[in-house]
Amino acid sequence: MDTGTHPIDFGGTPPRARPLEVRWIHGSPSAKHNTDPDIQVHAYDEHTFVLRQNKAVHYEAPFLFLLCGEERAVLIDTGATESAEFFPLRRVVDATLADWLDRHPRDGYELLVLHTHGHGDHVAGDGQFADRPRTTVVSAEPAVAWRYFGFDADPDAVARVDLGGRVLECLATPGHHEAAVTYYDPPTGLLLTGDTVYPGRLYIQDVPAFTRSMDRLIEFADRRPVTHVLGCHIEMTTEPGVDYPVRTTYQPDEPPLQLTPAHLRRIRDALDDLGDDGSRRAHSDFVLCPHD
């Protein structure tokens, strides 16, 4: 592959935490007052993009991540809406990559589509990429995803996805979903935790598995420079311990998306205090919702 005349150095310096004080699109009081785009694109750095679906399009308003390497980009998750008319994800991704390629010309540049897990609000847009040239969509179905990462043979492995000079480290982190995956990006230090860790309701399908995954994330993060922990939703308000109701389509008072490695330990400690009744337990930055 022709990678152009200006190779990108993804590993030259330790990652540094860049500011993420972003006004994320968060819906509007009514549909007629919604002037925000269907998808917001924030350039975290020159090669890393955070996308958010507008809550006016779908109340889940998931975050997606687009990371560019020398040979291919990876899109992590495809959002909560199937229709390209109402959720033009492919158009937005294509435009973002076209702009990146204008600055970093490459022939035959590829796109890989992966997922944090298989719930509908993270895979609905997969079909938009089914006929895209030079694109591989890896299903989030447990058997397919686990085989792709090699977790079927060794669920405790650290799988590596090479984008060309930029190699993601991937961990199986079940508990919220049986095939949940966490991604670590060494150049940025971002730990992408899907629905396992984020400022909102942490729905726990399997408490023992979720607890093991948190233990693993803590150990993993202790051995690497983690700049931000980024999940896929914001559901909390700026009032500690208070979340927006499910299906809220307007969240004007959201806290930041980013959490820290210290939150991993706080969540782990909170798991020890769960009772056997399956009731939710609210904490300042998250709510534990076991057996959901």
C-alpha positions as CSV (number, residue, x, y, z in Angstrom):
1,M,0.0,0.0,0.0
2,D,1.1,3.5,-0.8
3,T,1.1,5.3,2.6
4,G,2.1,8.7,1.1
5,T,5.3,10.7,1.6
6,H,4.6,11.8,5.1
7,P,4.3,8.8,7.5
8,I,2.5,9.5,10.8
9,D,4.3,9.0,14.1
10,F,1.8,7.6,16.5
11,G,4.2,6.4,19.1
12,G,6.8,9.2,19.4
13,T,5.7,10.7,22.8
14,P,3.6,9.6,25.8
15,P,-0.1,10.5,25.5
16,R,-1.3,13.7,27.1
17,A,-4.8,14.5,28.2
18,R,-6.3,16.9,25.8
19,P,-9.2,19.2,26.9
20,L,-12.7,17.7,26.4
21,E,-14.8,20.6,27.6
22,V,-17.2,20.2,24.7
23,R,-20.7,21.4,24.4
24,W,-22.2,18.1,23.3
25,I,-25.4,18.2,21.3
26,H,-28.1,17.2,23.8
27,G,-31.5,17.6,22.1
28,S,-33.9,20.5,22.3
29,P,-37.1,21.4,24.2
30,S,-39.1,20.7,21.0
31,A,-38.4,19.3,17.5
32,K,-39.1,22.6,15.8
33,H,-36.4,24.2,17.9
34,N,-33.7,21.6,17.1
35,T,-31.0,23.3,15.1
36,D,-28.2,21.0,16.1
37,P,-26.8,18.5,13.5
38,D,-28.0,14.9,13.5
39,I,-24.4,13.9,14.3
40,Q,-21.8,16.0,16.1
41,V,-18.1,15.5,15.1
42,H,-15.5,16.6,17.6
43,A,-11.8,16.3,16.6
44,Y,-10.1,15.2,19.7
45,D,-6.8,15.5,17.8
46,E,-5.8,15.4,14.2
47,H,-6.4,11.6,13.9
48,T,-9.1,11.0,16.5
49,F,-12.8,11.9,16.3
50,V,-15.6,11.6,18.8
51,L,-19.1,11.6,17.3
52,R,-22.4,12.0,19.1
53,Q,-25.9,11.2,17.9
54,N,-28.4,13.9,18.6
55,K,-30.9,13.1,21.3
56,A,-33.6,14.7,19.0
57,V,-32.9,11.8,16.6
58,H,-32.8,9.1,19.3
59,Y,-33.0,9.4,23.0
60,E,-30.0,7.1,23.6
61,A,-27.7,9.6,22.0
62,P,-24.7,7.3,21.9
63,F,-21.1,8.4,21.3
64,L,-19.1,6.8,18.5
65,F,-15.4,6.9,17.9
66,L,-13.5,7.2,14.6
67,L,-9.7,6.6,14.8
68,C,-7.4,6.9,11.8
69,G,-4.2,5.0,11.3
70,E,-1.7,4.8,8.4
71,E,-3.6,2.1,6.5
72,R,-7.1,2.1,7.8
73,A,-9.6,3.8,10.1
74,V,-11.8,2.1,12.7
75,L,-15.3,3.2,13.5
76,I,-16.3,1.9,16.9
77,D,-20.1,1.5,17.1
78,T,-22.7,2.7,14.6
79,G,-25.4,4.4,16.7
80,A,-29.0,3.9,17.5
81,T,-30.8,4.6,14.2
82,E,-30.8,2.5,11.1
83,S,-32.1,5.0,8.5
84,A,-29.5,7.1,6.7
85,E,-32.2,9.7,6.1
86,F,-32.6,10.4,9.7
87,F,-29.1,9.4,10.8
88,P,-26.6,10.0,8.0
89,L,-23.7,8.2,9.7
90,R,-22.0,6.9,6.5
91,R,-22.1,10.4,4.9
92,V,-20.6,12.0,8.0
93,V,-17.9,9.3,8.3
94,D,-17.1,9.5,4.6
95,A,-16.8,13.3,4.8
96,T,-14.6,13.2,7.9
97,L,-12.3,10.6,6.3
98,A,-12.2,12.5,3.0
99,D,-11.1,15.6,4.9
100,W,-8.4,13.5,6.8
101,L,-7.2,12.0,3.5
102,D,-6.9,15.5,2.0
103,R,-4.3,16.2,4.7
104,H,-2.8,12.7,4.7
105,P,-3.1,11.3,1.2
106,R,-3.2,7.5,0.9
107,D,-4.3,5.1,-1.8
108,G,-6.7,2.3,-1.0
109,Y,-7.5,3.5,2.5
110,E,-9.8,1.1,4.4
111,L,-12.4,1.3,7.0
112,L,-13.0,-1.2,9.8
113,V,-16.3,-1.2,11.8
114,L,-16.1,-2.7,15.3
115,H,-18.4,-2.4,18.3
116,T,-18.3,-2.1,22.1
117,H,-21.2,-4.5,22.3
118,G,-24.3,-5.7,20.5
119,H,-27.1,-3.7,21.9
120,G,-29.3,-2.1,19.3
121,D,-28.3,1.5,20.1
122,H,-24.7,0.6,19.1
123,V,-25.2,-1.5,16.0
124,A,-28.3,0.0,14.2
125,G,-26.2,1.8,11.6
126,D,-24.2,-1.2,10.5
127,G,-26.2,-1.6,7.3
128,Q,-25.1,1.8,6.0
129,F,-21.6,0.4,5.6
130,A,-22.6,-3.0,4.1
131,D,-21.8,-1.9,0.5
132,R,-19.1,0.6,1.2
133,P,-15.9,-0.1,-0.7
134,R,-12.7,-1.3,1.2
135,T,-14.8,-1.7,4.3
136,T,-15.0,-4.6,6.8
137,V,-17.9,-4.7,9.2
138,V,-17.4,-7.1,12.1
139,S,-20.7,-8.2,13.5
140,A,-21.3,-7.6,17.2
141,E,-22.8,-11.0,17.6
142,P,-20.9,-12.8,20.4
143,A,-19.7,-15.7,18.2
144,V,-18.5,-13.5,15.4
145,A,-16.9,-10.7,17.6
146,W,-15.2,-13.2,19.9
147,R,-13.7,-15.1,17.0
148,Y,-12.4,-11.8,15.4
149,F,-10.6,-10.8,18.6
150,G,-9.5,-14.3,19.5
151,F,-11.5,-14.2,22.7
152,D,-13.2,-17.5,21.8
153,A,-9.8,-19.2,22.4
154,D,-8.6,-17.0,25.2
155,P,-11.1,-14.6,26.8
156,D,-8.3,-13.1,29.0
157,A,-6.1,-12.2,26.0
158,V,-5.3,-8.6,25.1
159,A,-6.2,-8.5,21.4
160,R,-4.5,-6.1,19.1
161,V,-6.1,-4.3,16.1
162,D,-3.5,-2.7,13.8
163,L,-4.6,0.3,11.9
164,G,-1.1,0.8,10.5
165,G,1.3,2.3,13.0
166,R,-1.6,2.7,15.5
167,V,-2.4,-0.5,17.4
168,L,-5.5,-0.7,19.6
169,E,-5.4,-3.0,22.6
170,C,-8.8,-4.7,23.2
171,L,-10.2,-6.5,26.2
172,A,-13.2,-8.7,26.7
173,T,-15.2,-7.0,29.4
174,P,-18.5,-8.8,29.8
175,G,-21.1,-8.0,32.4
176,H,-23.2,-5.3,30.8
177,H,-23.3,-7.5,27.7
178,E,-21.9,-11.0,27.1
179,A,-19.7,-9.7,24.2
180,A,-18.7,-6.3,25.6
181,V,-15.2,-5.1,24.4
182,T,-13.1,-2.2,25.8
183,Y,-10.6,-0.5,23.6
184,Y,-7.3,1.2,24.6
185,D,-5.6,3.6,22.2
186,P,-1.9,4.0,23.2
187,P,-1.3,7.2,21.1
188,T,-4.0,9.2,22.9
189,G,-4.3,7.2,26.1
190,L,-8.1,7.0,25.6
191,L,-9.8,4.0,27.3
192,L,-13.1,3.4,25.4
193,T,-15.4,1.5,27.7
194,G,-18.7,1.3,25.9
195,D,-21.6,0.9,28.3
196,T,-19.4,-0.7,31.0
197,V,-18.3,2.6,32.4
198,Y,-19.8,6.0,31.7
199,P,-21.6,8.8,33.6
200,G,-25.0,7.2,33.7
201,R,-26.9,4.1,34.6
202,L,-24.6,1.1,34.5
203,Y,-26.9,-1.8,33.6
204,I,-25.4,-5.0,34.8
205,Q,-26.6,-8.2,33.2
206,D,-24.2,-10.4,35.1
207,V,-22.8,-9.1,38.4
208,P,-20.0,-11.6,38.8
209,A,-18.8,-11.1,35.2
210,F,-19.1,-7.3,35.6
211,T,-17.1,-7.4,38.8
212,R,-14.3,-9.5,37.1
213,S,-14.3,-7.0,34.2
214,M,-13.9,-4.0,36.5
215,D,-11.0,-5.8,38.3
216,R,-9.4,-6.4,34.9
217,L,-9.9,-2.8,33.8
218,I,-8.3,-1.5,37.0
219,E,-5.3,-3.8,36.6
220,F,-5.0,-2.9,32.9
221,A,-5.3,0.9,33.5
222,D,-2.7,0.7,36.3
223,R,-0.1,-0.5,33.8
224,R,-0.8,2.1,31.1
225,P,-1.1,5.9,30.8
226,V,-4.9,6.5,30.6
227,T,-5.8,10.1,29.8
228,H,-9.6,9.8,29.7
229,V,-12.1,7.0,30.3
230,L,-14.8,7.5,27.6
231,G,-18.0,5.6,27.6
232,C,-20.9,5.8,25.1
233,H,-23.6,7.8,26.9
234,I,-24.2,10.7,29.3
235,E,-27.3,10.0,31.5
236,M,-26.4,11.9,34.7
237,T,-27.3,15.5,35.5
238,T,-24.9,18.0,37.0
239,E,-26.5,17.3,40.3
240,P,-24.5,14.5,42.0
241,G,-26.4,11.2,42.0
242,V,-29.3,12.4,39.9
243,D,-29.8,10.9,36.4
244,Y,-32.1,12.0,33.7
245,P,-35.2,9.7,33.3
246,V,-35.0,7.0,30.6
247,R,-36.1,8.2,27.2
248,T,-35.2,11.8,27.9
249,T,-34.7,13.7,24.7
250,Y,-33.4,17.0,26.1
251,Q,-30.5,17.1,28.6
252,P,-29.4,20.8,29.0
253,D,-27.4,20.1,32.2
254,E,-25.1,17.3,31.3
255,P,-21.8,16.6,33.1
256,P,-18.7,15.9,31.0
257,L,-18.4,12.6,29.1
258,Q,-14.9,11.9,30.4
259,L,-14.2,10.0,33.5
260,T,-10.9,9.0,35.1
261,P,-9.2,5.8,36.1
262,A,-10.1,6.6,39.7
263,H,-13.8,6.1,38.7
264,L,-13.0,2.4,37.8
265,R,-12.0,1.9,41.5
266,R,-15.1,3.8,42.7
267,I,-17.3,1.6,40.6
268,R,-15.5,-1.5,41.9
269,D,-15.9,-0.4,45.5
270,A,-19.6,0.3,44.9
271,L,-20.1,-3.2,43.6
272,D,-19.1,-4.6,47.0
273,D,-22.0,-2.6,48.6
274,L,-24.7,-4.1,46.3
275,G,-27.4,-5.9,48.1
276,D,-29.2,-9.0,47.0
277,D,-32.4,-7.3,46.2
278,G,-31.3,-6.1,42.8
279,S,-32.1,-2.5,43.5
280,R,-30.3,0.4,41.9
281,R,-27.7,2.3,43.8
282,A,-27.0,5.9,42.9
283,H,-23.5,7.4,43.3
284,S,-22.4,10.9,42.4
285,D,-21.2,10.1,38.8
286,F,-23.0,6.9,38.1
287,V,-25.9,4.6,39.0
288,L,-25.5,0.9,39.4
289,C,-28.5,-1.0,38.0
290,P,-27.9,-4.8,38.6
291,H,-29.9,-7.6,37.0
292,D,-31.2,-5.4,34.1
